[in-house]
Amino acid sequence: MTLTAPRTHASAPPVEPSSASRPWLVPAIVLVAAAICWAVALPGLRDAPWNLFGLLAASGPLFPVSIVLATVAFCLAIALRTHRTAGAALVSTVLMMRLPTAVSTDAPLYSWTYKHFGPTDYIQRFGVVDVDVDIYHNWPGAFSFIAWLNTVTGVETISVAQWFTVGSQLAVTAAVFFLARTYGMGTPTALVAAFGAHTANWVAQDYLSPQAIGFALAIVVMALLLASGTTKAAAWVAVPIFAAIVVTHQLTPYWLLAALFVLTLLGRVKPKYIFLVFAAIAIGYMLLHLNVLSQFGRLLNFDFLSNILTPSARNETLGNPSLGQVVSSWSARAVTLLLWVSAGIVTVVRLVRRRDQWRDALVPAVVAFSPGLILVAQGYGGEALFRVFLYSIPGCMLILAPGLTRMLRGEAARARRTAQAGAAVIASIAGLLSMQAYYGGWFANLVTPESVRLTTDILQNEDPATLTIGVAPGAPGRLVAEYVDFVQANQQFDSGIDMWLTSWPGWENEQFADPRRVTRLTDSLVWEQRPALVVITQQMRDYSTYYGTLPDGALGRFENILEDDPRWELAHESDETLVYRLNLGVTPQG
């Protein structure tokens, strides 16, 4: 018998794991590239040269490229079914798009941010509100929360405001993800909904404000209401959150109330009588403060055409906005139309194809389009259309996210690669348009530390009877609790020059070529012995240039009028700011 040695086989070389076994690798590489581009671009954003088209144009190519790469990374992660990488790309995109507001500015953006500081400071210092002062003291929810936060952490309101935008947008994005998951969507679809909601949001409601806090809470309330169909306790959990919204913001609760009413009729919310609880809270609080609301004109205004007009639309008609502002406005309109038209088409298709499931198709449509009811009865100071779009974003993404997810995964298209590439391209373009709309007014809204110090000094040291007159938006106001004394002396103590001169026709095209209007205003102030300051900041000049609030050269001529009138004395001068004080004891020459 012959023994044969067992056959031996040469050992195969080890197989390197392929990208197929590590699906996260490619989107992770793209995301790292995006982060590198963003990190290189970031230091230059603070000192970016003034540009009529805003920060995106002034920053150089790496900033917008980083946003596109982050978007591509997210789309790749969804396509390759690597959810953790998609989540990382989502968070990274929020940070890349919003961190410049915190780290590339010397003070919180937007002059109107600072009007929320005073009520917060008042509550923190005195522990009460003065309901006779203004509307903010009657809806003190957000201010009480910030005052409490300041007290327990030791931080100041301005520090909270500096970072608030980043936290606010992260909270809204997380709330939309929660809404989508509660509605029954899987993790990838919920991630797409959250990404789309963040990317489409150009409204810039995310500064320190009652609106920002109320909006994030409203999404959570909507999620809980949709969950109440299977878990009745969810609706009751929503009640205290809704109550917090009611005492925080004047408009948000009534969008929720309208949506809740329709959702209840559709049988989506249980128990049905929860609507009565919500209505009692919202309407009851409104009735208690009806005297305050009546100061702002009619509670209901059924002039639809007037309600849909925005300040930018009015400015395009009456003023002379810059090309940069027009581009930013049309960028915002493009994103808005893309979202609304797409959501509308998908809803109609679902209703036609699934007639037996029409209730299910209408639920996200109610969330998306119920905000439009606001326009029927309220213009909200020319900002109703902005709020309608803002409120509609979560619902629109509930409608669009399933289809977008299937496109990115190549599940519902014959031309798989084309569908995936198309979805990524659309997302990238929408993101850039939204960024242009968001950052287009960057230089018009940069607030300087000097103007913050100056306004604080005026409020703390000037006679409360003093008027502080600005020539355009661009000076922070009402920063400290002492503003209450000024309001008690004159409700319009910090109104702009337009308010004082609009009694003369033709203000919209005021050139200040004829000094008589300003002279008559000065005569009136002197006759009343009313102390006054005129404040002119660099931000006002940039704001006027961008939005066209004053014709070219008008602001310079206005300064010359004050210089030529001996009753106006230059009280403060720097590279950024001029302050003229009215000397009530000087008579005009000639």
C-alpha positions as CSV (number, residue, x, y, z in Angstrom):
1,M,0.0,0.0,0.0
2,T,1.4,3.2,-1.0
3,L,1.0,6.1,1.3
4,T,0.5,9.5,-0.4
5,A,1.1,12.7,1.3
6,P,-2.0,14.8,1.6
7,R,-2.3,17.5,-1.1
8,T,-1.3,20.8,0.2
9,H,-2.7,24.1,-1.2
10,A,-0.8,27.2,-1.3
11,S,-2.3,29.7,1.1
12,A,-4.3,32.3,-0.6
13,P,-3.2,35.9,-0.1
14,P,-5.3,37.9,2.4
15,V,-8.1,39.7,0.7
16,E,-8.2,43.4,1.4
17,P,-11.7,44.5,2.5
18,S,-13.3,46.4,-0.3
19,S,-15.4,49.6,-0.2
20,A,-18.4,47.3,-0.5
21,S,-17.7,45.9,2.9
22,R,-17.2,49.4,4.3
23,P,-20.0,51.4,2.7
24,W,-19.3,54.4,5.0
25,L,-15.8,54.9,3.6
26,V,-16.6,56.9,0.4
27,P,-19.1,59.3,2.0
28,A,-16.8,59.7,5.0
29,I,-13.9,60.7,2.7
30,V,-16.2,63.2,1.0
31,L,-17.3,64.5,4.4
32,V,-13.8,64.9,5.6
33,A,-12.9,66.8,2.4
34,A,-15.9,69.1,3.0
35,A,-14.7,69.7,6.6
36,I,-11.2,70.6,5.4
37,C,-12.6,73.0,2.8
38,W,-14.8,74.6,5.4
39,A,-12.0,74.8,8.0
40,V,-9.7,76.5,5.5
41,A,-12.4,79.0,4.5
42,L,-13.6,79.8,8.0
43,P,-10.8,82.2,9.2
44,G,-11.4,84.4,6.2
45,L,-15.1,84.8,6.8
46,R,-14.6,87.2,9.7
47,D,-12.6,89.7,7.6
48,A,-14.4,89.0,4.3
49,P,-14.5,92.1,2.2
50,W,-17.8,93.9,1.8
51,N,-19.8,92.3,-1.1
52,L,-23.2,93.3,-2.4
53,F,-24.2,89.7,-2.7
54,G,-23.3,88.7,0.9
55,L,-21.1,86.3,2.6
56,L,-21.3,83.5,0.1
57,A,-19.8,85.7,-2.7
58,A,-17.3,87.4,-0.4
59,S,-16.0,84.2,1.2
60,G,-14.3,82.7,-1.9
61,P,-15.0,79.3,-3.4
62,L,-14.1,77.0,-0.5
63,F,-17.1,77.9,1.7
64,P,-19.8,77.1,-0.9
65,V,-17.7,74.1,-2.1
66,S,-17.7,72.7,1.5
67,I,-21.5,72.9,1.6
68,V,-21.9,71.1,-1.7
69,L,-19.4,68.4,-0.6
70,A,-21.3,67.9,2.7
71,T,-24.5,67.6,0.8
72,V,-22.9,65.0,-1.6
73,A,-21.6,63.1,1.4
74,F,-25.0,62.9,2.9
75,C,-26.6,61.8,-0.3
76,L,-23.9,59.1,-0.7
77,A,-24.4,57.9,2.8
78,I,-28.2,57.5,2.2
79,A,-27.6,55.8,-1.1
80,L,-25.1,53.3,0.5
81,R,-27.4,52.8,3.5
82,T,-24.8,53.9,6.1
83,H,-27.1,55.7,8.5
84,R,-24.4,56.8,11.1
85,T,-22.4,58.5,8.4
86,A,-25.6,60.1,7.1
87,G,-26.3,61.4,10.6
88,A,-22.7,62.7,10.9
89,A,-23.1,64.5,7.5
90,L,-26.4,66.0,8.7
91,V,-24.9,67.4,11.9
92,S,-21.8,68.6,10.0
93,T,-23.9,70.4,7.4
94,V,-25.9,72.2,10.1
95,L,-22.7,73.3,11.8
96,M,-21.0,74.3,8.6
97,M,-24.0,76.4,7.5
98,R,-24.7,78.1,10.9
99,L,-21.4,78.3,12.8
100,P,-20.2,81.4,10.9
101,T,-23.0,83.4,12.7
102,A,-21.2,82.6,16.0
103,V,-17.5,82.4,15.2
104,S,-17.2,85.0,12.3
105,T,-19.0,87.9,14.0
106,D,-17.9,90.2,16.9
107,A,-21.5,90.5,18.1
108,P,-24.8,88.7,17.5
109,L,-26.2,89.3,14.0
110,Y,-29.3,91.5,13.3
111,S,-30.1,94.7,15.1
112,W,-33.6,93.4,15.9
113,T,-32.0,90.5,18.0
114,Y,-31.2,93.0,20.7
115,K,-34.7,94.1,21.4
116,H,-35.1,90.8,23.2
117,F,-32.3,91.5,25.6
118,G,-34.2,94.2,27.5
119,P,-37.2,92.2,28.6
120,T,-34.8,89.3,29.6
121,D,-32.7,91.7,31.6
122,Y,-35.8,93.2,33.3
123,I,-37.1,89.8,34.3
124,Q,-33.6,88.7,35.5
125,R,-33.1,91.8,37.6
126,F,-36.6,92.3,39.1
127,G,-38.2,88.9,38.8
128,V,-41.4,90.3,37.4
129,V,-42.9,91.7,34.1
130,D,-44.5,95.1,33.5
131,V,-47.5,94.3,31.2
132,D,-48.0,98.0,30.5
133,V,-44.6,98.4,28.7
134,D,-44.9,96.4,25.5
135,I,-46.0,93.1,24.0
136,Y,-42.9,91.3,25.1
137,H,-43.8,91.6,28.7
138,N,-47.2,90.1,27.9
139,W,-45.7,87.1,26.2
140,P,-42.7,86.5,28.4
141,G,-42.1,82.8,28.0
142,A,-38.8,83.0,26.0
143,F,-37.5,85.9,28.0
144,S,-38.2,84.1,31.3
145,F,-36.4,81.0,30.1
146,I,-33.3,83.0,29.0
147,A,-33.3,84.9,32.2
148,W,-33.4,81.6,34.2
149,L,-30.6,80.2,32.0
150,N,-28.5,83.2,32.6
151,T,-29.1,83.0,36.4
152,V,-28.2,79.3,36.7
153,T,-25.2,79.4,34.4
154,G,-23.8,82.8,35.0
155,V,-23.6,83.7,31.3
156,E,-24.9,86.9,29.8
157,T,-27.6,87.2,27.3
158,I,-25.3,88.5,24.6
159,S,-23.2,85.3,25.0
160,V,-26.3,83.1,24.7
161,A,-27.3,85.1,21.6
162,Q,-23.9,84.7,20.0
163,W,-24.3,80.9,19.9
164,F,-28.1,80.7,19.9
165,T,-28.4,80.3,16.1
166,V,-26.3,77.1,16.1
167,G,-28.2,75.6,18.9
168,S,-31.6,76.6,17.5
169,Q,-31.0,75.1,14.1
170,L,-29.7,71.9,15.7
171,A,-32.8,71.7,17.8
172,V,-35.1,72.3,14.8
173,T,-33.3,69.7,12.8
174,A,-33.6,67.2,15.6
175,A,-37.3,68.0,16.1
176,V,-38.0,67.3,12.4
177,F,-36.2,64.0,12.7
178,F,-38.4,63.2,15.8
179,L,-41.5,64.3,13.8
180,A,-40.6,62.0,10.9
181,R,-39.9,59.0,13.2
182,T,-43.1,59.6,15.1
183,Y,-45.0,59.7,11.9
184,G,-43.7,56.2,11.2
185,M,-40.8,56.8,8.9
186,G,-37.6,54.7,9.0
187,T,-34.3,56.1,10.1
188,P,-33.0,56.9,6.6
189,T,-36.2,58.6,5.5
190,A,-36.3,60.6,8.8
191,L,-32.7,61.7,8.2
192,V,-33.6,62.9,4.7
193,A,-36.6,64.8,6.1
194,A,-34.3,66.5,8.7
195,F,-31.6,67.3,6.1
196,G,-34.2,68.7,3.7
197,A,-35.8,70.8,6.4
198,H,-32.5,72.3,7.5
199,T,-31.3,72.9,3.9
200,A,-34.5,74.6,2.8
201,N,-34.7,76.9,5.8
202,W,-33.5,80.3,4.5
203,V,-35.9,82.3,6.8
204,A,-33.2,83.1,9.4
205,Q,-35.7,82.8,12.3
206,D,-32.9,81.1,14.3
207,Y,-31.6,84.2,16.1
208,L,-32.4,84.7,19.8
209,S,-36.1,85.2,19.7
210,P,-39.5,83.9,20.9
211,Q,-40.2,82.7,17.3
212,A,-37.1,80.4,17.3
213,I,-38.0,78.8,20.6
214,G,-41.7,78.6,19.7
215,F,-41.0,77.0,16.3
216,A,-38.8,74.2,17.7
217,L,-41.4,73.4,20.4
218,A,-44.2,73.5,17.8
219,I,-42.6,70.7,15.8
220,V,-42.4,68.6,18.9
221,V,-46.0,69.3,19.7
222,M,-47.0,68.3,16.1
223,A,-45.0,65.0,16.5
224,L,-46.8,64.2,19.7
225,L,-50.2,64.9,18.2
226,L,-49.5,62.6,15.3
227,A,-48.4,59.9,17.8
228,S,-51.6,60.3,19.8
229,G,-53.4,58.0,17.3
230,T,-51.6,55.1,18.8
231,T,-50.6,56.5,22.1
232,K,-53.3,58.8,23.7
233,A,-50.9,59.9,26.4
234,A,-48.8,61.7,23.7
235,A,-51.5,64.3,23.2
236,W,-51.5,65.1,27.0
237,V,-47.7,65.3,27.0
238,A,-48.1,67.9,24.3
239,V,-50.4,70.1,26.4
240,P,-47.8,71.7,28.7
241,I,-45.5,72.2,25.7
242,F,-48.3,73.9,23.9
243,A,-49.0,76.1,26.9
244,A,-45.3,77.2,26.9
245,I,-45.6,78.2,23.2
246,V,-48.8,80.2,24.0
247,V,-47.0,82.4,26.5
248,T,-43.9,82.7,24.2
249,H,-45.2,83.7,20.7
250,Q,-48.3,85.4,19.4
251,L,-48.6,83.5,16.1
252,T,-47.3,80.0,16.4
253,P,-50.1,78.6,18.7
254,Y,-52.8,79.4,16.1
255,W,-51.0,77.6,13.3
256,L,-50.9,74.5,15.6
257,L,-54.6,75.1,16.6
258,A,-55.7,75.2,12.9
259,A,-53.7,72.1,12.0
260,L,-55.0,70.3,15.1
261,F,-58.6,71.0,14.2
262,V,-58.2,69.5,10.7
263,L,-56.2,66.5,11.9
264,T,-58.9,65.9,14.5
265,L,-61.5,65.9,11.7
266,L,-59.4,63.3,9.9
267,G,-59.4,61.1,12.9
268,R,-55.6,61.3,13.4
269,V,-55.6,62.8,16.9
270,K,-56.9,61.2,20.0
271,P,-58.7,62.0,22.2
272,K,-60.7,64.2,19.9
273,Y,-61.6,66.6,22.7
274,I,-58.0,67.5,23.2
275,F,-58.6,70.2,20.6
276,L,-60.9,71.9,23.1
277,V,-58.1,71.9,25.7
278,F,-55.7,73.5,23.2
279,A,-58.3,76.1,22.1
280,A,-59.1,77.0,25.7
281,I,-55.4,77.7,26.5
282,A,-54.7,79.6,23.3
283,I,-57.9,81.7,23.0
284,G,-58.1,82.2,26.7
285,Y,-54.6,83.7,26.9
286,M,-55.3,85.9,23.8
287,L,-58.5,87.2,25.4
288,L,-56.6,88.1,28.5
289,H,-54.2,90.2,26.4
290,L,-56.6,91.5,23.8
291,N,-56.0,95.1,24.8
292,V,-52.3,94.7,24.0
293,L,-53.0,93.1,20.6
294,S,-55.5,95.8,19.7
295,Q,-52.6,98.4,19.8
296,F,-51.3,96.8,16.6
297,G,-54.4,97.4,14.5
298,R,-57.1,94.9,13.6
299,L,-56.7,91.5,15.1
300,L,-58.0,90.0,11.9
301,N,-57.2,91.4,8.5
302,F,-58.9,89.6,5.6
303,D,-57.0,91.6,2.9
304,F,-55.2,88.6,1.4
305,L,-53.3,90.5,-1.2
306,S,-51.9,92.8,1.5
307,N,-51.1,89.9,3.8
308,I,-48.9,88.1,1.3
309,L,-46.7,91.2,0.6
310,T,-43.3,91.0,2.2
311,P,-41.0,93.9,3.0
312,S,-38.7,92.9,0.2
313,A,-41.6,92.8,-2.3
314,R,-42.8,96.3,-1.1
315,N,-39.2,97.5,-1.4
316,E,-38.9,96.3,-4.9
317,T,-42.0,98.3,-5.8
318,L,-41.5,101.4,-3.8
319,G,-37.7,101.5,-3.1
320,N,-34.5,100.9,-5.0
321,P,-33.1,97.6,-3.7
322,S,-29.6,96.5,-4.7
323,L,-29.0,93.8,-7.2
324,G,-27.6,91.7,-4.4
325,Q,-30.9,92.0,-2.4
326,V,-32.9,91.1,-5.5
327,V,-30.8,88.0,-6.1
328,S,-31.2,86.9,-2.5
329,S,-35.0,87.5,-2.6
330,W,-35.3,85.4,-5.8
331,S,-33.1,82.7,-4.3
332,A,-35.5,82.5,-1.4
333,R,-38.5,82.4,-3.8
334,A,-36.9,79.7,-5.8
335,V,-36.4,77.4,-2.8
336,T,-40.0,78.2,-1.6
337,L,-41.6,77.4,-4.9
338,L,-39.5,74.2,-5.3
339,L,-40.6,73.0,-1.9
340,W,-44.3,74.0,-2.2
341,V,-44.8,72.9,-5.8
342,S,-43.0,69.6,-5.3
343,A,-45.0,68.8,-2.1
344,G,-48.2,69.8,-3.8
345,I,-47.6,67.6,-6.8
346,V,-46.7,64.6,-4.7
347,T,-49.8,65.1,-2.6
348,V,-52.1,65.2,-5.6
349,V,-50.4,62.1,-7.2
350,R,-50.9,60.2,-3.9
351,L,-54.6,61.2,-3.7
352,V,-55.2,60.1,-7.3
353,R,-53.3,56.8,-7.0
354,R,-54.5,55.8,-3.6
355,R,-58.0,57.1,-3.3
356,D,-58.9,54.5,-0.7
357,Q,-56.1,56.0,1.5
358,W,-56.9,59.6,1.1
359,R,-56.9,60.3,4.8
360,D,-53.3,59.1,5.1
361,A,-52.3,61.3,2.2
362,L,-53.9,64.3,3.7
363,V,-52.2,64.1,7.1
364,P,-48.8,65.4,6.0
365,A,-50.5,67.8,3.6
366,V,-52.3,69.4,6.6
367,V,-49.1,69.8,8.5
368,A,-47.5,71.3,5.4
369,F,-50.2,73.6,4.1
370,S,-52.3,74.6,7.1
371,P,-49.9,77.5,7.8
372,G,-51.4,79.1,4.7
373,L,-54.5,79.8,6.6
374,I,-52.6,82.6,8.4
375,L,-52.5,84.6,5.2
376,V,-56.3,84.6,5.1
377,A,-56.6,86.7,8.3
378,Q,-53.2,88.2,9.2
379,G,-50.3,90.0,7.6
380,Y,-48.1,89.9,10.8
381,G,-46.4,93.2,10.0
382,G,-45.5,92.1,6.5
383,E,-43.8,88.9,7.7
384,A,-46.7,86.5,7.5
385,L,-45.5,84.9,4.3
386,F,-42.1,84.2,5.9
387,R,-43.8,82.5,8.8
388,V,-46.0,80.5,6.5
389,F,-43.0,79.1,4.7
390,L,-41.2,78.4,7.9
391,Y,-44.1,76.5,9.4
392,S,-44.6,74.6,6.2
393,I,-41.1,73.1,6.0
394,P,-41.6,70.1,8.4
395,G,-44.8,69.1,6.7
396,C,-43.4,69.4,3.2
397,M,-40.5,67.2,4.2
398,L,-42.9,64.6,5.5
399,I,-44.4,64.5,2.0
400,L,-41.1,64.6,0.0
401,A,-38.7,62.6,2.2
402,P,-40.0,59.1,1.2
403,G,-39.6,59.8,-2.6
404,L,-36.2,61.5,-2.1
405,T,-35.0,58.5,-0.1
406,R,-36.1,56.1,-2.9
407,M,-34.4,58.3,-5.5
408,L,-31.1,58.4,-3.6
409,R,-31.2,54.6,-3.1
410,G,-32.2,54.0,-6.7
411,E,-35.2,52.0,-5.7
412,A,-37.9,53.7,-7.8
413,A,-36.3,54.6,-11.1
414,R,-35.2,52.7,-14.1
415,A,-32.2,55.0,-14.6
416,R,-30.9,54.4,-11.1
417,R,-27.7,56.4,-11.4
418,T,-29.5,59.3,-13.1
419,A,-32.0,59.4,-10.3
420,Q,-29.4,59.4,-7.6
421,A,-27.3,62.0,-9.3
422,G,-30.4,64.1,-10.0
423,A,-31.4,64.0,-6.3
424,A,-27.9,65.0,-5.2
425,V,-27.7,67.9,-7.7
426,I,-31.2,69.2,-6.7
427,A,-30.2,69.1,-3.0
428,S,-26.9,70.9,-3.7
429,I,-28.5,73.6,-5.8
430,A,-31.3,74.1,-3.2
431,G,-28.7,74.3,-0.5
432,L,-26.7,77.0,-2.3
433,L,-29.8,79.0,-3.1
434,S,-31.0,78.8,0.5
435,M,-27.5,79.8,1.7
436,Q,-27.6,82.8,-0.7
437,A,-31.0,83.9,0.7
438,Y,-29.7,83.3,4.3
439,Y,-26.4,85.1,4.0
440,G,-27.2,87.6,1.3
441,G,-27.8,90.4,3.8
442,W,-24.7,89.5,5.9
443,F,-23.0,92.8,5.7
444,A,-26.2,94.8,6.2
445,N,-26.8,92.9,9.4
446,L,-23.4,92.9,11.0
447,V,-23.6,94.6,14.4
448,T,-20.5,96.0,16.0
449,P,-19.5,95.8,19.6
450,E,-19.2,99.6,19.6
451,S,-22.8,100.1,18.7
452,V,-23.8,97.7,21.4
453,R,-21.8,99.6,24.0
454,L,-23.1,103.0,22.7
455,T,-26.7,101.9,22.9
456,T,-26.3,100.5,26.3
457,D,-24.7,103.7,27.5
458,I,-27.5,105.8,26.1
459,L,-30.2,103.6,27.9
460,Q,-28.3,103.7,31.2
461,N,-27.2,107.3,31.3
462,E,-29.5,109.5,29.2
463,D,-32.7,111.2,30.2
464,P,-35.5,108.6,29.6
465,A,-37.4,111.4,27.7
466,T,-34.7,111.3,25.0
467,L,-35.6,110.2,21.5
468,T,-33.0,108.1,19.8
469,I,-33.6,108.5,16.0
470,G,-32.0,106.2,13.5
471,V,-31.9,106.7,9.7
472,A,-32.3,103.0,8.9
473,P,-32.3,99.7,10.8
474,G,-28.9,99.1,12.1
475,A,-28.5,100.1,15.7
476,P,-29.2,97.6,18.5
477,G,-31.8,98.8,20.9
478,R,-33.6,98.0,24.1
479,L,-30.7,96.0,25.4
480,V,-31.1,96.6,29.1
481,A,-33.9,96.8,31.6
482,E,-33.7,100.7,31.6
483,Y,-35.4,100.7,28.2
484,V,-38.7,100.4,30.2
485,D,-38.2,103.9,31.5
486,F,-37.8,105.2,27.9
487,V,-40.9,103.4,26.8
488,Q,-42.9,104.9,29.6
489,A,-41.8,108.3,28.6
490,N,-42.5,107.7,24.9
491,Q,-43.6,104.5,23.3
492,Q,-41.8,105.5,20.1
493,F,-38.6,106.7,21.6
494,D,-36.4,104.6,19.3
495,S,-38.4,105.0,16.1
496,G,-36.5,105.7,12.8
497,I,-36.4,109.0,10.9
498,D,-39.0,107.6,8.5
499,M,-41.6,107.5,11.3
500,W,-41.1,111.2,12.1
501,L,-41.1,112.3,8.5
502,T,-43.8,110.1,6.9
503,S,-46.5,112.8,7.6
504,W,-45.0,114.6,4.6
505,P,-45.9,112.9,1.2
506,G,-43.1,111.3,-0.9
507,W,-41.0,109.9,1.9
508,E,-40.4,106.7,0.0
509,N,-38.1,108.7,-2.4
510,E,-36.7,111.1,0.1
511,Q,-33.4,112.5,-1.3
512,F,-32.8,115.0,1.6
513,A,-31.9,117.5,-1.2
514,D,-34.2,120.0,0.5
515,P,-33.4,120.4,4.2
516,R,-36.9,121.8,5.1
517,R,-38.3,118.5,6.3
518,V,-35.5,117.8,8.8
519,T,-35.6,121.5,9.8
520,R,-39.3,121.3,10.6
521,L,-38.7,118.1,12.6
522,T,-35.9,119.9,14.5
523,D,-38.2,122.9,15.1
524,S,-40.8,120.7,16.5
525,L,-38.5,118.9,18.9
526,V,-37.1,122.2,20.1
527,W,-40.5,123.7,20.6
528,E,-41.5,120.6,22.7
529,Q,-38.2,120.8,24.5
530,R,-37.7,117.1,23.7
531,P,-34.1,115.9,24.0
532,A,-33.0,113.8,21.0
533,L,-30.1,112.0,19.6
534,V,-29.6,111.0,16.0
535,V,-27.6,107.8,15.6
536,I,-25.8,106.9,12.3
537,T,-23.9,103.6,12.2
538,Q,-21.9,101.9,9.5
539,Q,-24.5,99.1,9.6
540,M,-27.2,101.7,8.7
541,R,-25.2,102.7,5.7
542,D,-24.7,99.1,4.6
543,Y,-28.4,98.3,5.3
544,S,-29.6,101.3,3.2
545,T,-27.2,100.4,0.4
546,Y,-28.3,96.7,0.3
547,Y,-32.1,97.2,0.8
548,G,-32.3,100.6,-0.9
549,T,-34.2,102.2,1.9
550,L,-32.7,105.6,0.9
551,P,-31.6,106.8,-2.5
552,D,-27.9,107.0,-3.3
553,G,-26.3,109.9,-1.6
554,A,-29.4,110.7,0.6
555,L,-27.7,109.6,3.8
556,G,-24.7,111.9,3.2
557,R,-27.0,114.8,2.5
558,F,-28.9,114.1,5.7
559,E,-25.6,114.3,7.6
560,N,-24.8,117.6,5.9
561,I,-28.2,119.0,7.0
562,L,-27.4,118.1,10.7
563,E,-23.8,119.6,10.3
564,D,-25.2,122.8,9.0
565,D,-27.8,123.2,11.7
566,P,-26.1,124.6,14.9
567,R,-28.8,122.9,17.0
568,W,-27.3,119.5,16.2
569,E,-24.0,118.9,17.9
570,L,-21.7,116.0,17.1
571,A,-21.5,114.2,20.4
572,H,-19.7,111.0,19.3
573,E,-17.6,110.3,16.2
574,S,-15.7,107.1,15.2
575,D,-15.0,105.2,12.0
576,E,-18.2,103.3,12.6
577,T,-20.6,105.6,14.3
578,L,-21.8,109.2,14.5
579,V,-24.1,110.5,17.2
580,Y,-25.7,114.0,17.0
581,R,-27.2,115.6,20.1
582,L,-30.0,118.2,19.9
583,N,-29.0,121.3,21.8
584,L,-32.4,122.7,23.0
585,G,-30.8,126.0,24.0
586,V,-29.5,127.0,20.6
587,T,-31.6,128.9,18.0
588,P,-31.1,128.4,14.3
589,Q,-29.1,131.0,12.3
590,G,-30.7,133.3,9.8
